[in-house]
Amino acid sequence: MKVVRAPKALQKRLRQLRDDNWPESAWAEGETPWLGADEVGYFNAPRSLPYVLLLLKEKKHRKGRNDVRQVYLDLLARHWYEGVVEMADESEHVFASGFGGGESGVRQWRKCMADLEAIGLIKAAKEGNNKYGVVLLMHPTAVIQKLHDDGKLDPGWWSAYRSYQLKQKEARFEDLAPRLARPGAGRKRA
């Protein structure tokens, strides 16, 4: 697995900032900062994830009354590579998404999955009797651009999102568009 690290100059500046504000001598026993790149068992997510979650909170982007954010986070956390999520038992996803057990919880979770599909953030494929046997996570930047182009986004939210993308040096749709327009888009060849 390839580990992505910050450029050396940025690492040095951030380490200095950390050490100036929280010297190692002040840490309690067992405390350690989150370092990210060297951690195992964690997932990649866009830096604009808080904005994506804020967008998902808005009722106008979903049919059901359920909040789809926890369902989306569960899917993000379970994806490894290529945007593919090999789904576990539904009850596991229902629990991780914060829904109660039983048929009611499963029904609510399925409605949230349908909302995520309708928004365009996921595509689903059946596996056996499971409607959501395998899920493909779609690039959130491309999905958000389509929602914007279709006039479905609040202009204030869009402006804040774009500004945040620039500050965080996150790829904008314009940066991704040439890659997304080609067959086999989104895949880097080794």
MODELLER restraints for C-alpha pairs under 7 A, 6 or more apart:
rsr = mdl.restraints
at = mdl.atoms
rsr.add(forms.Gaussian(group=physical.xy_distance, feature=features.Distance(at['CA:3:A'], at['CA:37:A']), mean=6.06, stdev=0.5))
rsr.add(forms.Gaussian(group=physical.xy_distance, feature=features.Distance(at['CA:4:A'], at['CA:37:A']), mean=6.26, stdev=0.5))
rsr.add(forms.Gaussian(group=physical.xy_distance, feature=features.Distance(at['CA:5:A'], at['CA:37:A']), mean=5.94, stdev=0.5))
rsr.add(forms.Gaussian(group=physical.xy_distance, feature=features.Distance(at['CA:43:A'], at['CA:77:A']), mean=5.79, stdev=0.5))
rsr.add(forms.Gaussian(group=physical.xy_distance, feature=features.Distance(at['CA:47:A'], at['CA:168:A']), mean=6.87, stdev=0.5))
rsr.add(forms.Gaussian(group=physical.xy_distance, feature=features.Distance(at['CA:47:A'], at['CA:170:A']), mean=6.86, stdev=0.5))
rsr.add(forms.Gaussian(group=physical.xy_distance, feature=features.Distance(at['CA:48:A'], at['CA:165:A']), mean=6.51, stdev=0.5))
rsr.add(forms.Gaussian(group=physical.xy_distance, feature=features.Distance(at['CA:51:A'], at['CA:161:A']), mean=6.36, stdev=0.5))
rsr.add(forms.Gaussian(group=physical.xy_distance, feature=features.Distance(at['CA:53:A'], at['CA:69:A']), mean=5.76, stdev=0.5))
rsr.add(forms.Gaussian(group=physical.xy_distance, feature=features.Distance(at['CA:56:A'], at['CA:68:A']), mean=6.49, stdev=0.5))
rsr.add(forms.Gaussian(group=physical.xy_distance, feature=features.Distance(at['CA:56:A'], at['CA:69:A']), mean=6.00, stdev=0.5))
rsr.add(forms.Gaussian(group=physical.xy_distance, feature=features.Distance(at['CA:57:A'], at['CA:67:A']), mean=6.30, stdev=0.5))
rsr.add(forms.Gaussian(group=physical.xy_distance, feature=features.Distance(at['CA:57:A'], at['CA:69:A']), mean=6.76, stdev=0.5))
rsr.add(forms.Gaussian(group=physical.xy_distance, feature=features.Distance(at['CA:61:A'], at['CA:119:A']), mean=6.64, stdev=0.5))
rsr.add(forms.Gaussian(group=physical.xy_distance, feature=features.Distance(at['CA:62:A'], at['CA:115:A']), mean=5.27, stdev=0.5))
rsr.add(forms.Gaussian(group=physical.xy_distance, feature=features.Distance(at['CA:63:A'], at['CA:115:A']), mean=6.27, stdev=0.5))
rsr.add(forms.Gaussian(group=physical.xy_distance, feature=features.Distance(at['CA:64:A'], at['CA:111:A']), mean=6.44, stdev=0.5))
rsr.add(forms.Gaussian(group=physical.xy_distance, feature=features.Distance(at['CA:66:A'], at['CA:108:A']), mean=6.86, stdev=0.5))
rsr.add(forms.Gaussian(group=physical.xy_distance, feature=features.Distance(at['CA:66:A'], at['CA:112:A']), mean=6.55, stdev=0.5))
rsr.add(forms.Gaussian(group=physical.xy_distance, feature=features.Distance(at['CA:68:A'], at['CA:112:A']), mean=5.22, stdev=0.5))
rsr.add(forms.Gaussian(group=physical.xy_distance, feature=features.Distance(at['CA:70:A'], at['CA:97:A']), mean=4.98, stdev=0.5))
rsr.add(forms.Gaussian(group=physical.xy_distance, feature=features.Distance(at['CA:71:A'], at['CA:97:A']), mean=4.93, stdev=0.5))
rsr.add(forms.Gaussian(group=physical.xy_distance, feature=features.Distance(at['CA:71:A'], at['CA:112:A']), mean=6.96, stdev=0.5))
rsr.add(forms.Gaussian(group=physical.xy_distance, feature=features.Distance(at['CA:74:A'], at['CA:96:A']), mean=6.51, stdev=0.5))
rsr.add(forms.Gaussian(group=physical.xy_distance, feature=features.Distance(at['CA:74:A'], at['CA:97:A']), mean=6.41, stdev=0.5))
rsr.add(forms.Gaussian(group=physical.xy_distance, feature=features.Distance(at['CA:75:A'], at['CA:85:A']), mean=6.80, stdev=0.5))
rsr.add(forms.Gaussian(group=physical.xy_distance, feature=features.Distance(at['CA:78:A'], at['CA:85:A']), mean=6.10, stdev=0.5))
rsr.add(forms.Gaussian(group=physical.xy_distance, feature=features.Distance(at['CA:79:A'], at['CA:85:A']), mean=4.72, stdev=0.5))
rsr.add(forms.Gaussian(group=physical.xy_distance, feature=features.Distance(at['CA:83:A'], at['CA:136:A']), mean=5.42, stdev=0.5))
rsr.add(forms.Gaussian(group=physical.xy_distance, feature=features.Distance(at['CA:83:A'], at['CA:137:A']), mean=4.89, stdev=0.5))
rsr.add(forms.Gaussian(group=physical.xy_distance, feature=features.Distance(at['CA:83:A'], at['CA:138:A']), mean=6.98, stdev=0.5))
rsr.add(forms.Gaussian(group=physical.xy_distance, feature=features.Distance(at['CA:84:A'], at['CA:135:A']), mean=5.82, stdev=0.5))
rsr.add(forms.Gaussian(group=physical.xy_distance, feature=features.Distance(at['CA:84:A'], at['CA:136:A']), mean=4.71, stdev=0.5))
rsr.add(forms.Gaussian(group=physical.xy_distance, feature=features.Distance(at['CA:84:A'], at['CA:137:A']), mean=6.37, stdev=0.5))
rsr.add(forms.Gaussian(group=physical.xy_distance, feature=features.Distance(at['CA:85:A'], at['CA:134:A']), mean=5.78, stdev=0.5))
rsr.add(forms.Gaussian(group=physical.xy_distance, feature=features.Distance(at['CA:85:A'], at['CA:135:A']), mean=5.03, stdev=0.5))
rsr.add(forms.Gaussian(group=physical.xy_distance, feature=features.Distance(at['CA:85:A'], at['CA:136:A']), mean=6.26, stdev=0.5))
rsr.add(forms.Gaussian(group=physical.xy_distance, feature=features.Distance(at['CA:86:A'], at['CA:133:A']), mean=6.71, stdev=0.5))
rsr.add(forms.Gaussian(group=physical.xy_distance, feature=features.Distance(at['CA:86:A'], at['CA:134:A']), mean=4.90, stdev=0.5))
rsr.add(forms.Gaussian(group=physical.xy_distance, feature=features.Distance(at['CA:86:A'], at['CA:135:A']), mean=6.63, stdev=0.5))
rsr.add(forms.Gaussian(group=physical.xy_distance, feature=features.Distance(at['CA:87:A'], at['CA:132:A']), mean=6.94, stdev=0.5))
rsr.add(forms.Gaussian(group=physical.xy_distance, feature=features.Distance(at['CA:87:A'], at['CA:133:A']), mean=5.42, stdev=0.5))
rsr.add(forms.Gaussian(group=physical.xy_distance, feature=features.Distance(at['CA:87:A'], at['CA:134:A']), mean=5.54, stdev=0.5))
rsr.add(forms.Gaussian(group=physical.xy_distance, feature=features.Distance(at['CA:94:A'], at['CA:105:A']), mean=6.33, stdev=0.5))
rsr.add(forms.Gaussian(group=physical.xy_distance, feature=features.Distance(at['CA:94:A'], at['CA:106:A']), mean=6.04, stdev=0.5))
rsr.add(forms.Gaussian(group=physical.xy_distance, feature=features.Distance(at['CA:94:A'], at['CA:109:A']), mean=5.87, stdev=0.5))
rsr.add(forms.Gaussian(group=physical.xy_distance, feature=features.Distance(at['CA:99:A'], at['CA:105:A']), mean=4.92, stdev=0.5))
rsr.add(forms.Gaussian(group=physical.xy_distance, feature=features.Distance(at['CA:116:A'], at['CA:122:A']), mean=5.91, stdev=0.5))
rsr.add(forms.Gaussian(group=physical.xy_distance, feature=features.Distance(at['CA:117:A'], at['CA:123:A']), mean=5.78, stdev=0.5))
rsr.add(forms.Gaussian(group=physical.xy_distance, feature=features.Distance(at['CA:120:A'], at['CA:143:A']), mean=6.07, stdev=0.5))
rsr.add(forms.Gaussian(group=physical.xy_distance, feature=features.Distance(at['CA:121:A'], at['CA:137:A']), mean=6.05, stdev=0.5))
rsr.add(forms.Gaussian(group=physical.xy_distance, feature=features.Distance(at['CA:121:A'], at['CA:138:A']), mean=5.04, stdev=0.5))
rsr.add(forms.Gaussian(group=physical.xy_distance, feature=features.Distance(at['CA:121:A'], at['CA:140:A']), mean=6.40, stdev=0.5))
rsr.add(forms.Gaussian(group=physical.xy_distance, feature=features.Distance(at['CA:121:A'], at['CA:143:A']), mean=6.40, stdev=0.5))
rsr.add(forms.Gaussian(group=physical.xy_distance, feature=features.Distance(at['CA:122:A'], at['CA:135:A']), mean=6.51, stdev=0.5))
rsr.add(forms.Gaussian(group=physical.xy_distance, feature=features.Distance(at['CA:122:A'], at['CA:136:A']), mean=5.48, stdev=0.5))
rsr.add(forms.Gaussian(group=physical.xy_distance, feature=features.Distance(at['CA:122:A'], at['CA:137:A']), mean=4.69, stdev=0.5))
rsr.add(forms.Gaussian(group=physical.xy_distance, feature=features.Distance(at['CA:122:A'], at['CA:138:A']), mean=5.44, stdev=0.5))
rsr.add(forms.Gaussian(group=physical.xy_distance, feature=features.Distance(at['CA:123:A'], at['CA:135:A']), mean=5.71, stdev=0.5))
rsr.add(forms.Gaussian(group=physical.xy_distance, feature=features.Distance(at['CA:123:A'], at['CA:136:A']), mean=5.09, stdev=0.5))
rsr.add(forms.Gaussian(group=physical.xy_distance, feature=features.Distance(at['CA:123:A'], at['CA:137:A']), mean=6.73, stdev=0.5))
rsr.add(forms.Gaussian(group=physical.xy_distance, feature=features.Distance(at['CA:124:A'], at['CA:132:A']), mean=5.58, stdev=0.5))
rsr.add(forms.Gaussian(group=physical.xy_distance, feature=features.Distance(at['CA:124:A'], at['CA:134:A']), mean=5.89, stdev=0.5))
rsr.add(forms.Gaussian(group=physical.xy_distance, feature=features.Distance(at['CA:124:A'], at['CA:135:A']), mean=4.54, stdev=0.5))
rsr.add(forms.Gaussian(group=physical.xy_distance, feature=features.Distance(at['CA:124:A'], at['CA:136:A']), mean=6.29, stdev=0.5))
rsr.add(forms.Gaussian(group=physical.xy_distance, feature=features.Distance(at['CA:125:A'], at['CA:131:A']), mean=6.54, stdev=0.5))
rsr.add(forms.Gaussian(group=physical.xy_distance, feature=features.Distance(at['CA:125:A'], at['CA:132:A']), mean=5.91, stdev=0.5))
rsr.add(forms.Gaussian(group=physical.xy_distance, feature=features.Distance(at['CA:125:A'], at['CA:133:A']), mean=5.89, stdev=0.5))
rsr.add(forms.Gaussian(group=physical.xy_distance, feature=features.Distance(at['CA:125:A'], at['CA:134:A']), mean=5.23, stdev=0.5))
rsr.add(forms.Gaussian(group=physical.xy_distance, feature=features.Distance(at['CA:125:A'], at['CA:135:A']), mean=6.33, stdev=0.5))
rsr.add(forms.Gaussian(group=physical.xy_distance, feature=features.Distance(at['CA:126:A'], at['CA:132:A']), mean=5.51, stdev=0.5))
rsr.add(forms.Gaussian(group=physical.xy_distance, feature=features.Distance(at['CA:126:A'], at['CA:133:A']), mean=4.91, stdev=0.5))
rsr.add(forms.Gaussian(group=physical.xy_distance, feature=features.Distance(at['CA:126:A'], at['CA:134:A']), mean=6.65, stdev=0.5))
rsr.add(forms.Gaussian(group=physical.xy_distance, feature=features.Distance(at['CA:127:A'], at['CA:133:A']), mean=4.36, stdev=0.5))
rsr.add(forms.Gaussian(group=physical.xy_distance, feature=features.Distance(at['CA:127:A'], at['CA:134:A']), mean=6.85, stdev=0.5))
rsr.add(forms.Gaussian(group=physical.xy_distance, feature=features.Distance(at['CA:141:A'], at['CA:172:A']), mean=6.72, stdev=0.5))
rsr.add(forms.Gaussian(group=physical.xy_distance, feature=features.Distance(at['CA:141:A'], at['CA:173:A']), mean=5.89, stdev=0.5))
rsr.add(forms.Gaussian(group=physical.xy_distance, feature=features.Distance(at['CA:142:A'], at['CA:173:A']), mean=5.97, stdev=0.5))
rsr.add(forms.Gaussian(group=physical.xy_distance, feature=features.Distance(at['CA:145:A'], at['CA:173:A']), mean=6.69, stdev=0.5))
rsr.add(forms.Gaussian(group=physical.xy_distance, feature=features.Distance(at['CA:147:A'], at['CA:153:A']), mean=6.24, stdev=0.5))
rsr.add(forms.Gaussian(group=physical.xy_distance, feature=features.Distance(at['CA:165:A'], at['CA:172:A']), mean=6.85, stdev=0.5))
rsr.add(forms.Gaussian(group=physical.xy_distance, feature=features.Distance(at['CA:179:A'], at['CA:185:A']), mean=5.51, stdev=0.5))
rsr.add(forms.Gaussian(group=physical.xy_distance, feature=features.Distance(at['CA:179:A'], at['CA:186:A']), mean=6.30, stdev=0.5))
rsr.add(forms.Gaussian(group=physical.xy_distance, feature=features.Distance(at['CA:180:A'], at['CA:186:A']), mean=6.13, stdev=0.5))
